[in-house]
């Protein structure tokens, strides 16, 4: 299987992160599969082990499950609507405030280092 990638292309962008960490000429496990691809600046050899194939298959299975899961869980929505209508559902203002602050902190931290 030949895959053409450039020297500055992240393996994550190609969807194949299984061989990350393997240097040119380094042999993997006994059942490793060699892939040779030619980039614009030379040849690249990547050895993929059987374990990397298993990990990639598990990742693809998890993605399929996630894609097949509905965004809205109708059973939970119906249960909450029933509780709200009957007056059983009580909202904690402290929990709401904690959630708002937690999300604001996450947003601020995700921005990274502030520029000075």
C-alpha positions in Angstrom: 0.0 0.0 0.0 1.7 3.2 -1.1 0.7 6.5 0.5 2.1 9.8 -0.8 2.6 12.3 1.9 5.0 15.3 2.2 7.6 15.7 4.9 5.6 18.4 6.7 2.2 16.7 6.6 1.0 15.5 10.0 0.1 11.8 10.0 -3.1 12.7 11.8 -4.3 14.5 8.7 -3.9 11.4 6.6 -5.9 9.4 9.1 -3.0 7.0 9.7 -1.5 7.7 13.1 -0.6 4.1 13.7 3.0 4.4 12.6 3.9 7.6 14.5 7.1 7.2 16.4 8.8 4.9 14.0 12.0 6.2 12.5 13.3 5.3 9.1 14.9 1.9 9.1 13.6 0.9 12.5 12.0 -2.5 12.5 8.7 -3.1 14.3 7.3 -6.3 15.6 7.7 -9.5 13.6 4.5 -9.2 11.7 5.2 -5.5 10.7 4.0 -4.4 7.3 6.3 -2.1 5.4 5.0 0.9 3.6 7.2 2.9 1.3 6.0 6.2 0.1 7.9 8.8 -1.9 7.5 12.4 -0.9 8.8 15.5 -2.7 12.0 15.5 -0.6 12.9 11.8 -0.6 11.8 8.3 0.4 10.1 7.4 3.7 9.8 4.0 5.2 7.2 3.3 7.8 6.7 0.0 9.6 3.2 -0.8 10.9 2.9 -3.6 13.4 -0.1 -5.8 13.8 -0.9 -4.0 17.0 -1.2 -0.7 15.1 -3.7 -2.3 12.8 -5.7 -3.5 15.8 -5.7 0.0 17.3 -6.7 1.6 14.0 -9.6 -0.9 13.6 -10.7 -0.1 17.2 -10.6 3.6 16.4 -12.7 3.1 13.3 -15.2 1.0 15.2 -15.5 3.7 17.9 -16.0 6.4 15.2 -18.8 4.3 13.6 -20.5 3.9 17.0 -20.2 7.6 17.7 -21.6 8.5 14.3 -24.5 6.1 14.8 -25.4 7.5 18.2 -28.2 10.2 18.0 -27.4 13.7 19.0 -30.6 13.9 21.1 -31.6 11.0 23.4 -35.4 11.2 23.0 -36.0 8.9 26.0 -34.1 11.3 28.3 -35.9 14.4 26.9 -39.3 12.7 27.4 -38.4 11.8 31.0 -37.2 15.4 31.8 -40.4 16.9 30.2 -42.5 14.7 32.3 -40.7 15.7 35.5 -40.9 19.4 34.6 -44.7 19.2 33.8 -45.4 17.3 37.1 -43.2 19.7 39.1 -40.8 17.0 40.2 -37.8 18.6 38.4 -36.0 21.0 40.6 -33.2 23.2 39.3 -30.3 24.0 41.5 -29.1 27.6 40.9 -25.8 26.6 42.5 -25.3 23.8 39.9 -26.1 26.2 37.1 -23.7 28.8 38.3 -21.0 26.2 38.8 -21.6 24.9 35.2 -21.4 28.4 33.8 -18.1 29.2 35.6 -16.6 25.8 34.7 -17.4 26.4 31.0 -16.0 29.9 31.1 -12.8 28.7 32.7 -12.5 25.9 30.0 -13.0 28.5 27.2 -10.4 30.8 28.7 -7.9 28.0 29.2 -8.4 26.8 25.6 -7.3 30.1 24.3 -3.7 29.3 25.3 -1.0 31.7 26.5 -2.0 35.4 26.5 0.1 37.6 24.3 2.0 40.3 26.1 
